[in-house]
């Protein structure tokens, strides 16, 4: 894949797509890019008449939206521009103008290099656009209205989706097909290569003008021995098709051999010719075979507070770590070496120290620590997975195997059956929510809501982010009394909580508070369809027309092309609960059955995706 060398440079960096477009997300996912979604709030109010060409309008819109996201994160037919139709009549007007004619689809892309100096954002802008010619067949009125009534035109620029039913309208395409779908991937790949692999003087003869370099060129241009690092974090924010953004970090180093292997797709590409007829080494399978060992090594290191011991600038020998954690020297050294191989620790002649990744996510008191969730995975989830075979055969959870009794109430009998297990579970949920809350809170523009109720909101981590993002929003966290009695230790110090209220109650048994927006974050996946129907019925009955419902869940990719975490989580729900993970289509059917419409999804690229709908 041509992007592999560049993508390897983005590992550990923050990548943001500022668009809620499912098409754009699918295209970038298929290219192997992993990202979170933060839609731009820039209003598309530019005067179209002030632009001499459609692509200039697209470029300026892209640039303004990119800058809006960058700044916020630091704190055509007959020369007419056709965007998204506002209603069916508008869609008909658009499609009628396209009928039987050739038109151009322009995508403006602004790539913005961002850096922070003295707490001030500095930007460098690179722009390009892509044009694709599309010819519509001569279509009857009946066919046009049939397509409009399908609902597909309503969220499509130009009023049609070429990758879906709209493809039947098109006679031919000249140019980049994906540009019409939503994003010019080929041109974007070339620009990324230009940014991350500028040709040296010695290598210039290897590169064809405006083309993606060959594997040989990548090898010549790699920064194998540089070992360079920047103390100032940099981001690249790239606005796609005038209403989306892409942000990624400063590149790191990449070895020549790794580049050659990833570009060729052949792990033995550099071996001698007499190896050609041998089967390639099954790298992916070996990684899976060792996967559980790697997980357990990280779990044990967290459990023994190894990363806490080495946080910051601490460097210790194996014998000193062993003395602190009360373990054998030989066992400790092997654990530390394994964590070094997993790139969680650094090892020098002076001893072992944390990597930046470990300091940020594995130290128990770091801001975005996953330590609590890892301990939950080690102490609670790991034993369940030893019974996965039984769960698959029986099709039921394995609570009876773990607790040696039938579990009647999922939370009271398992997660909350003792003070220790309750705090462990709360800490695990708090860790996940802190890491995902901002992506969920900003996946959609929620500024139109004045009150929200987070049902099962646990420690209120999402509520705190919501009131930060939306100054006029008041949030009620509706949670079990047993949880609320222990939330004080999870509240962020120094943060204004005056717009957050914790209300005790059971959403299956008691009336839920009134609100303009209801939130279910990691709730529906725990329960069977029968219980979900009860809960959604109560929410629907409490909603006024126009009220919203926001879901945050791992959404399954129905084509099984990506989203491995969601499918593994689906197995996790099998062994632990009566619920399951669901696809967007399944969630939409559930929601529409209870009177919710306009069901939209944002694939955040983070742990949780976001779905928003409104009560009709």
C-alpha positions as MATLAB code, in Angstrom:
seq = 'XXXXXXXXXXXXXXXXXXXXXXXXXXXXXXXXXXXXXXXXXXXXXXXXXXXXXXXXXXXXXXXXXXXXXXXXXXXXXXXXXXXXXXXXXXXXXXXXXXXXXXXXXXXXXXXXXXXXXXXXXXXXXXXXXXXXXXXXXXXXXXXXXXXXXXXXXXXXXXXXXXXXXXXXXXXXXXXXXXXXXXXXXXXXXXXXXXXXXXXXXXXXXXXXXXXXXXXXXXXXXXXXXXXXXXXXXXXXXXXXXXXXXXXXXXXXXXXXXXXXXXXXXXXXXXXXXXXXXXXXXXXXXXXXXXXXXXXXXXXXXXXXXXXXXXXXXXXXXXXXXXXXXXXXXXXXXXXXXXXXXXXXXXXXXXXXXXXXXXXXXXXXXXXXXXXXXXXXXXXXXXXXXXXXXXXXXXXXXXXXXXXXXXXXXXXXXXXXXXXXXXXXXXXXXXXXXXXXXXXXXXXXXXXXXXXXXXXXXXXXXXXXXXXXXXXXXXXXXXXXXXXXXXXXXXXXXXXXXXXXXXXXXXXXXXXXXXXXXXXXXXXXXXXXXXXXXXXXXXXXXXXXXXXXXXXXXXXXXXXXXXXXXXXXXXXXXXXXXXXXXXXXXXXXXXXXXXXXXXXXXXXXXXXXXXXXXXXX';
ca = [
       0.000    0.000    0.000;
       1.450    3.395   -0.996;
       0.522    5.044    2.312;
       2.202    2.462    4.568;
       5.527    4.336    4.956;
       3.706    7.583    5.754;
       1.240    5.901    8.108;
       4.095    4.346   10.049;
       5.312    7.884   10.625;
       1.963    8.780   12.231;
       2.028    6.016   14.888;
       1.419    7.544   18.305;
       0.317   10.868   16.822;
      -3.158   12.370   16.918;
      -5.005   12.124   13.594;
      -8.280   14.010   13.211;
     -10.906   14.017   10.461;
     -13.114   17.077   10.807;
     -16.028   15.654    8.856;
     -19.042   13.570    9.777;
     -19.208   12.107    6.242;
     -19.382    8.284    6.368;
     -18.038    8.137    2.796;
     -14.930   10.108    3.664;
     -14.366    7.997    6.765;
     -14.711    4.777    4.766;
     -12.231    5.941    2.099;
      -9.598    6.922    4.661;
     -10.167    3.752    6.686;
      -9.696    1.653    3.546;
      -6.353    3.387    3.001;
      -5.233    2.148    6.427;
      -5.502    5.521    8.133;
      -6.702    5.557   11.752;
      -8.208    8.777   13.038;
     -10.708   10.441   15.318;
     -13.519   12.675   14.075;
     -14.034   16.305   15.134;
     -16.402   18.022   12.679;
     -15.567   21.647   11.935;
     -17.922   24.316   13.250;
     -17.048   26.778   10.496;
     -20.291   27.939    8.905;
     -20.416   27.663    5.119;
     -21.368   31.299    4.605;
     -18.773   32.302    2.020;
     -20.256   34.302   -0.847;
     -20.118   31.985   -3.857;
     -20.416   34.937   -6.226;
     -17.051   36.249   -5.031;
     -15.214   33.228   -6.429;
     -14.391   33.025  -10.134;
     -14.257   29.199  -10.193;
     -15.869   26.409   -8.140;
     -12.514   24.984   -7.043;
     -11.492   28.323   -5.499;
     -14.650   28.229   -3.372;
     -13.912   24.624   -2.343;
     -10.300   25.459   -1.440;
     -11.183   28.505    0.660;
     -13.942   26.628    2.504;
     -11.538   23.769    3.169;
      -8.867   26.120    4.490;
     -11.232   28.014    6.794;
     -12.646   24.790    8.210;
      -9.164   23.385    8.761;
      -8.064   26.514   10.581;
     -11.172   26.447   12.778;
     -10.411   22.874   13.873;
      -6.703   23.575   14.326;
      -7.385   26.597   16.525;
     -10.094   24.841   18.519;
      -7.882   21.812   19.149;
      -5.079   24.110   20.339;
      -7.285   25.451   23.167;
     -20.491   22.415  -10.354;
     -22.922   22.801  -13.496;
     -22.804   25.887  -15.700;
     -20.477   27.474  -13.137;
     -23.042   26.927  -10.376;
     -21.884   25.428   -7.082;
     -24.117   22.588   -5.904;
     -23.876   21.544   -2.250;
     -26.290   19.416   -0.165;
     -30.015   19.818   -0.910;
     -32.139   21.198    1.904;
     -35.325   19.331    0.894;
     -36.739   17.077   -1.823;
     -37.722   19.936   -4.105;
     -34.223   21.356   -3.841;
     -32.830   17.890   -4.666;
     -35.073   17.710   -7.737;
     -33.898   21.145   -8.855;
     -30.266   20.038   -8.552;
     -30.703   16.703  -10.311;
     -32.739   18.283  -13.104;
     -29.843   20.626  -13.867;
     -27.471   17.647  -13.974;
     -29.790   15.495  -16.096;
     -28.218   14.524  -19.430;
     -25.209   16.808  -18.884;
     -21.576   16.551  -17.956;
     -20.588   18.323  -14.743;
     -17.452   18.698  -12.658;
     -16.941   17.566   -9.078;
     -14.326   19.680   -7.308;
     -12.679   18.810   -4.005;
     -10.606   21.458   -2.276;
      -8.003   20.180    0.178;
      -6.025   22.357    2.541;
      -3.205   20.696    4.472;
      -2.257   22.828    7.433;
       0.999   22.185    9.299;
       0.436   23.297   12.878;
       3.008   23.937   15.574;
       2.901   25.604   18.969;
       5.431   28.246   19.932;
       5.082   30.121   23.214;
       1.535   28.712   23.459;
       0.641   30.397   20.151;
      -0.550   28.382   17.173;
       1.560   28.764   14.041;
       0.302   27.384   10.729;
       1.660   26.683    7.254;
      -0.931   25.998    4.548;
      -0.612   23.770    1.462;
      -3.538   23.568   -0.962;
      -4.623   21.493   -3.914;
      -7.844   20.566   -5.660;
      -9.085   17.633   -7.734;
     -11.567   17.798  -10.602;
     -13.552   14.821  -11.900;
     -15.955   14.933  -14.857;
     -19.278   13.097  -14.431;
     -21.891   12.614  -17.156;
     -25.537   11.898  -16.265;
     -27.726    9.876  -18.618;
     -31.003   11.312  -19.882;
     -33.326   10.338  -17.049;
     -37.108   10.355  -16.819;
     -38.995   12.395  -14.227;
     -40.242    9.161  -12.684;
     -36.721    7.824  -12.184;
     -35.487   11.091  -10.691;
     -38.340   11.240   -8.172;
     -37.928    7.543   -7.332;
     -34.294    8.252   -6.500;
     -35.194   11.358   -4.482;
     -37.826    9.447   -2.467;
     -35.165    6.891   -1.525;
     -33.743    9.596    0.755;
     -30.203    9.161   -0.526;
     -29.760   12.646   -2.080;
     -30.402   14.516    1.155;
     -26.882   14.303    2.646;
     -24.965   14.300   -0.642;
     -23.221   17.260   -2.254;
     -24.800   17.698   -5.677;
     -27.778   15.626   -4.603;
     -26.496   12.141   -5.481;
     -24.275    9.365   -4.135;
     -22.354    7.725   -6.947;
     -21.213    4.827   -4.752;
     -24.800    3.794   -3.983;
     -28.141    4.105   -5.815;
     -26.918    7.289   -7.500;
     -24.589    5.189   -9.613;
     -27.541    4.239  -11.821;
     -27.838    7.885  -12.910;
     -24.261    8.136  -14.198;
     -23.241    7.369  -17.777;
     -19.487    7.857  -17.351;
     -16.784    9.236  -15.049;
     -13.543   10.843  -16.240;
     -11.032   11.160  -13.418;
     -10.787   10.000   -9.818;
     -13.934    8.041   -8.879;
     -13.239    8.390   -5.122;
     -13.169   12.161   -5.581;
     -16.861   11.943   -6.489;
     -17.550    9.608   -3.548;
     -16.070   12.119   -1.157;
     -12.296   12.348   -1.131;
      -9.443   12.384   -3.731;
      -7.381    9.618   -2.156;
      -4.818    9.269   -4.979;
      -3.939   12.976   -5.042;
      -3.867   13.028   -1.241;
      -1.402   10.094   -1.155;
       0.900   11.965   -3.525;
       0.774   15.082   -1.371;
       1.549   13.111    1.792;
       4.550   11.571    0.069;
       5.723   15.037   -0.996;
       5.436   16.260    2.613;
       7.059   13.299    4.339;
       9.519   12.191    1.652;
      10.811   15.304   -0.155;
      13.311   14.098   -2.778;
      16.990   14.681   -2.069;
      19.329   15.932   -4.766;
      20.896   12.487   -5.146;
      17.539   10.768   -5.490;
      15.794   13.203   -7.798;
      16.360   11.032  -10.881;
      14.371    8.226   -9.296;
      11.165   10.269   -9.004;
       8.731   10.855  -11.832;
       7.052   14.261  -11.687;
       3.752   14.244   -9.732;
       3.915   10.486   -9.146;
       4.151    8.289   -6.076;
       7.769    7.181   -5.511;
       8.699    3.560   -6.081;
       9.956    1.335   -3.287;
      13.513    2.133   -4.375;
      12.841    5.848   -4.029;
      11.360    5.350   -0.551;
      14.534    3.549    0.513;
      16.786    6.334   -0.740;
      14.660    8.997    0.944;
      14.114    7.301    4.307;
      15.555    8.847    7.461;
      16.872    5.540    8.727;
      19.745    6.820   10.814;
      18.376   10.207   11.807;
      16.703    9.200   15.053;
      15.287   12.688   15.020;
      12.619   13.917   17.387;
      10.913   17.273   17.897;
      10.330   18.762   21.315;
       7.466   20.835   19.911;
       4.494   18.702   18.884;
       3.336   19.351   15.330;
       0.048   18.552   13.666;
      -1.116   18.470   10.061;
      -4.743   19.506    9.653;
      -6.110   18.710    6.189;
      -9.571   19.897    5.178;
     -11.293   17.517    2.803;
     -13.898   18.610    0.208;
     -14.541   21.896    1.933;
     -16.240   20.429    4.987;
     -13.816   18.044    6.596;
     -10.442   18.072    8.313;
      -7.495   15.782    8.831;
      -4.854   16.302   11.491;
      -1.744   14.248   12.059;
       1.484   14.501   13.942;
       5.146   15.020   13.250;
       6.814   12.086   11.449;
       9.193    9.702   13.189;
      11.911    7.476   11.765;
      11.408    4.399    9.570;
      13.931    1.770    8.500;
      14.559    0.991    4.842;
      13.773   -2.685    5.184;
      10.456   -1.970    6.909;
       9.485    0.400    4.095;
      10.323   -2.138    1.414;
       8.361   -4.859    3.183;
       5.261   -2.752    3.760;
       5.150   -1.291    0.283;
       5.676   -4.639   -1.397;
       3.302   -6.424    0.946;
       5.774   -9.314    1.012;
       7.554   -9.908    4.343;
      10.388  -11.750    2.540;
      10.786   -9.297   -0.344;
      14.456   -8.686    0.445;
      15.461  -12.347    0.746;
      17.606  -14.098   -1.860;
      16.120  -15.441   -5.068;
      16.346  -19.055   -3.973;
      13.692  -18.300   -1.331;
      11.100  -17.274   -3.918;
       9.260  -20.586   -3.974;
       8.960  -20.889   -0.202;
       5.763  -19.879    1.572;
       5.971  -16.391    3.134;
       6.418  -16.293    6.872;
       2.941  -15.953    8.524;
       3.722  -12.788   10.467;
       0.113  -11.982   11.297;
      -0.530  -15.469   12.687;
       2.592  -15.391   14.824;
       1.533  -12.015   16.226;
      -1.852  -13.526   17.115;
      -0.189  -16.563   18.702;
       1.848  -14.260   20.925;
      -0.928  -11.749   21.455;
      -2.171  -13.096   24.765;
       1.401  -13.226   26.095;
       1.960   -9.588   25.199;
      -1.313   -8.556   26.847;
      -0.516  -10.456   30.026;
       2.985   -8.961   30.206;
       1.485   -5.462   30.102;
      -1.229   -6.456   32.610;
       1.324   -7.781   35.119;
       3.612   -4.772   34.709;
       0.648   -2.510   35.468;
      -0.495   -4.653   38.363;
       2.991   -4.460   39.909;
       3.066   -0.654   39.306;
       6.255   -0.919   37.212;
       5.291    2.087   35.071;
       4.445    4.144   38.152;
       7.897    3.378   39.513;
       9.568    4.536   36.277;
       7.378    7.553   35.512;
       8.913   10.787   34.385;
      12.688   10.684   34.078;
      13.259    7.717   36.400;
      15.844    5.154   35.242;
      16.343    2.008   37.326;
      18.252   -1.264   37.044;
      16.298   -4.533   37.097;
      17.510   -5.313   40.644;
      16.221   -1.949   41.905;
      12.825   -2.452   40.250;
      12.673   -5.972   41.732;
      13.351   -4.608   45.222;
      10.570   -2.021   44.902;
       7.940   -4.472   43.613;
       9.062   -7.306   45.920;
       9.829   -9.735   43.084;
      12.740  -11.892   41.944;
      15.516  -10.196   39.974;
      15.505  -12.774   37.181;
      11.726  -12.625   36.772;
      11.684   -8.836   36.907;
      14.439   -8.546   34.303;
      12.564  -10.805   31.887;
       9.358   -8.824   32.397;
      11.200   -5.536   31.807;
      12.888   -6.916   28.683;
       9.521   -8.096   27.347;
       8.017   -4.641   27.948;
      11.003   -3.140   26.159;
      10.378   -5.395   23.161;
       6.735   -4.278   23.260;
       7.967   -0.642   23.123;
       6.518    0.159   26.535;
       9.959    0.673   28.122;
      13.354    1.945   26.989;
      16.549    0.114   27.940;
      20.046    1.605   28.143;
      23.256    0.769   30.020;
      21.935    2.895   32.882;
      18.742    0.836   33.214;
      15.073    0.874   32.241;
      12.758    3.872   31.773;
       9.243    4.549   30.513;
       8.502    5.347   26.902;
       6.368    8.412   26.215;
       3.441    6.042   25.565;
       3.805    4.413   28.987;
       4.110    7.736   30.796;
       0.950    9.007   29.115;
      -1.319    5.955   29.338;
       0.107    3.352   31.758;
       1.118    5.424   34.791;
      -1.843    5.178   37.158;
      -2.158    8.901   37.934;
      -1.563   10.316   34.420;
      -4.398   12.384   32.952;
      -5.399    9.822   30.323;
      -4.274    6.713   32.158;
      -5.655    3.338   31.087;
      -4.260    1.723   34.221;
      -7.683    1.217   35.799;
      -9.094   -0.419   32.690;
      -6.030   -2.671   32.390;
      -6.426   -3.851   35.985;
     -10.105   -4.573   35.265;
      -9.090   -6.507   32.147;
      -6.526   -8.519   34.125;
      -8.644   -9.265   37.202;
     -12.091   -9.590   35.622;
     -12.069   -9.968   31.834;
      -9.090  -12.341   31.550;
     -10.733  -15.135   33.631;
     -13.884  -14.899   31.502;
     -11.933  -15.438   28.301;
     -10.587  -18.742   29.629;
     -14.207  -19.902   29.193;
     -14.638  -18.536   25.669;
     -14.933  -22.013   24.156;
     -17.866  -22.813   26.443;
     -19.491  -19.454   25.673;
     -19.230  -20.108   21.927;
     -20.691  -23.596   22.235;
     -23.480  -22.597   24.616;
     -24.170  -19.122   23.223;
     -24.476  -17.722   26.739;
     -22.332  -15.752   29.184;
     -20.075  -17.561   31.638;
     -20.959  -15.762   34.870;
     -21.941  -19.096   36.434;
     -18.410  -20.400   35.798;
     -16.734  -17.381   37.397;
     -19.072  -16.792   40.321;
     -20.165  -20.435   40.702;
     -23.802  -19.365   40.769;
     -26.457  -17.996   38.445;
     -26.230  -14.236   38.125;
     -29.628  -12.556   38.274;
     -28.545   -8.921   38.066;
     -25.542   -8.199   35.836;
     -24.254   -5.220   37.802;
     -25.287   -6.006   41.365;
     -24.170   -9.657   41.223;
     -20.950   -9.200   39.221;
     -19.549   -5.695   38.861;
     -20.856   -4.431   42.211;
     -20.905   -7.556   44.373;
     -18.244   -6.045   46.669;
     -16.805   -2.608   47.371;
     -13.503   -3.602   45.775;
     -15.003   -4.872   42.513;
     -17.334   -1.851   42.284;
     -14.450    0.633   42.569;
     -12.399   -1.392   40.101;
     -15.225   -1.320   37.563;
     -15.886    2.395   38.125;
     -12.198    3.128   37.637;
     -12.163    1.097   34.408;
     -15.180    2.957   33.000;
     -13.715    6.274   34.135;
     -10.484    5.543   32.212;
     -12.311    4.709   28.978;
     -14.630    7.692   29.236;
     -11.811   10.164   29.837;
     -10.061    8.886   26.734;
     -13.160    8.963   24.518;
     -15.342   11.736   25.989;
     -14.152   14.640   23.858;
     -14.602   12.698   20.614;
     -18.118   11.691   21.638;
     -19.006   15.202   22.853;
     -17.812   16.875   19.636;
     -18.860   14.244   17.077;
     -22.011   16.312   16.517;
     -22.849   19.933   17.227;
     -24.917   19.693   20.432;
     -25.070   23.429   21.087;
     -28.817   23.474   20.350;
     -29.586   21.449   23.480;
     -29.935   23.137   26.873;
     -30.286   20.082   29.113;
     -28.885   16.561   28.866;
     -29.338   13.397   30.905;
     -26.488   10.871   30.854;
     -28.174    7.600   31.778;
     -25.707    5.311   33.540;
     -23.082    8.066   33.338;
     -20.949    6.474   36.091;
     -18.370    8.993   37.401;
     -19.576   11.885   35.232;
     -16.408   12.049   33.101;
     -18.457   12.612   29.920;
     -20.642   15.205   31.663;
     -17.573   17.253   32.606;
     -16.400   17.368   28.975;
     -19.900   18.242   27.733;
     -20.213   21.296   29.980;
     -16.730   22.406   28.910;
     -17.643   22.160   25.228;
     -21.153   23.641   25.521;
     -21.360   26.584   27.975;
     -25.182   26.650   27.967;
     -25.665   22.942   28.659;
     -26.709   21.477   32.009;
     -26.119   17.729   32.477;
     -27.813   15.297   34.848;
     -25.968   12.034   35.525;
     -28.594    9.391   36.353;
     -26.843    6.493   38.068;
     -27.372    3.772   40.685;
     -27.147    4.989   44.318;
     -24.268    2.561   44.998;
     -22.213    4.299   42.320;
     -23.037    7.872   43.290;
     -21.907    7.305   46.871;
     -18.345    6.734   45.617;
     -17.964    9.333   42.847;
     -16.191   12.032   44.869;
     -12.694   10.625   44.297;
     -13.232   10.690   40.505;
     -14.153   14.363   40.191;
     -11.548   16.598   38.486;
     -10.022   19.074   40.962;
     -10.638   22.736   40.335;
     -13.278   22.238   37.650;
     -16.653   23.984   37.904;
     -19.329   21.346   38.479;
     -22.240   23.721   39.019;
     -23.925   22.610   35.761;
     -23.642   18.893   36.609;
     -26.157   17.115   38.841;
     -25.901   13.512   40.066;
     -29.318   11.909   40.528;
     -29.681    8.386   42.000;
     -31.977    5.901   40.319;
     -32.395    2.753   38.221;
     -33.392    3.575   34.635;
     -35.205    0.251   34.290;
     -37.360    0.771   37.394;
     -37.782    4.497   37.989;
     -38.822    7.568   36.057;
     -35.949    9.189   34.239;
     -35.270   12.949   34.500;
     -36.579   15.270   31.800;
     -34.023   16.540   29.289;
     -33.624   17.874   25.739;
     -30.906   15.308   25.047;
     -30.538   11.782   26.442;
     -27.160   10.038   26.385;
     -26.454    6.306   26.491;
     -22.707    5.701   26.539;
     -21.696    2.014   26.590;
     -25.143    1.090   27.903;
     -27.100   -0.651   25.146;
     -24.416   -3.237   24.427;
     -24.853   -4.692   27.926;
     -28.485   -5.698   27.485;
     -30.744   -8.019   25.525;
     -33.151   -6.656   22.913;
     -36.068   -7.034   25.367;
     -34.438   -4.813   27.983;
     -33.270   -2.337   25.353;
     -36.888   -2.031   24.167;
     -37.949   -1.220   27.732;
     -35.259    1.439   28.098;
     -35.790    3.037   24.674;
     -39.549    3.086   25.246;
     -39.046    5.025   28.491;
     -36.721    7.491   26.781;
     -39.072    7.882   23.826;
     -42.015    8.558   26.140;
     -39.985   11.224   27.950;
     -38.862   12.939   24.738;
     -40.622   15.885   23.167;
     -40.542   16.218   19.362;
     -37.076   17.401   18.396;
     -35.414   15.994   21.509;
     -32.197   14.113   20.868;
     -30.690   10.767   21.794;
     -26.913   10.290   21.628;
     -25.389    6.800   21.685;
     -21.698    6.042   22.220;
     -20.803    2.470   21.354;
     -18.315    0.349   19.438;
     -20.178    0.031   16.139;
     -19.536   -3.109   14.120;
     -18.371   -2.749   10.534;
     -20.836   -4.883    8.585;
     -18.302   -5.568    5.817;
     -15.705   -6.805    8.368;
     -12.973   -4.746    6.731;
     -11.821   -2.900    9.849;
     -12.799   -2.287   13.445;
     -11.086   -5.343   14.973;
     -11.596   -3.974   18.502;
     -15.375   -3.924   18.041;
     -15.478   -7.564   16.896;
     -13.282   -8.681   19.797;
     -15.507   -6.672   22.125;
     -18.454   -8.564   20.671;
     -16.854  -11.787   21.918;
     -16.291  -10.091   25.260;
     -20.013   -9.354   25.565;
     -20.756  -13.008   24.785;
     -18.708  -14.324   27.705;
     -19.745  -11.620   30.205;
     -23.225  -10.234   29.584;
     -26.584  -10.845   27.958;
     -25.914   -8.116   25.399;
     -23.884   -7.718   22.211;
     -22.228   -5.174   19.959;
     -24.306   -4.023   16.992;
     -23.873   -2.513   13.546;
     -25.111    0.936   12.550;
     -28.005   -0.703   10.680;
     -29.037   -2.632   13.804;
     -28.910    0.493   15.962;
     -30.882    2.458   13.385;
     -33.609   -0.207   13.309;
     -33.807   -0.197   17.119;
     -34.060    3.585   17.256;
     -36.558    3.965   14.426;
     -38.765    1.325   16.051;
     -39.104    3.674   19.011;
     -39.938    6.804   17.058;
     -36.465    8.254   16.479;
     -35.484    9.565   13.054;
     -32.541   11.229   11.270;
     -30.182    8.590   12.631;
     -26.612    9.737   11.916;
     -23.297    8.118   12.779;
     -19.767    9.441   13.221;
     -16.957    6.892   13.240;
     -14.582    8.699   15.567;
     -11.576    6.431   15.029;
     -11.386    6.258   18.810;
     -12.704    3.454   20.987;
     -16.310    4.602   20.750;
     -18.351    5.771   17.787;
     -21.250    8.215   18.091;
     -24.846    7.961   16.852;
     -27.308   10.858   17.090;
     -31.033   10.806   16.346;
     -34.085   12.945   17.108;
     -37.583   12.164   18.308;
     -40.093   12.771   15.536;
];
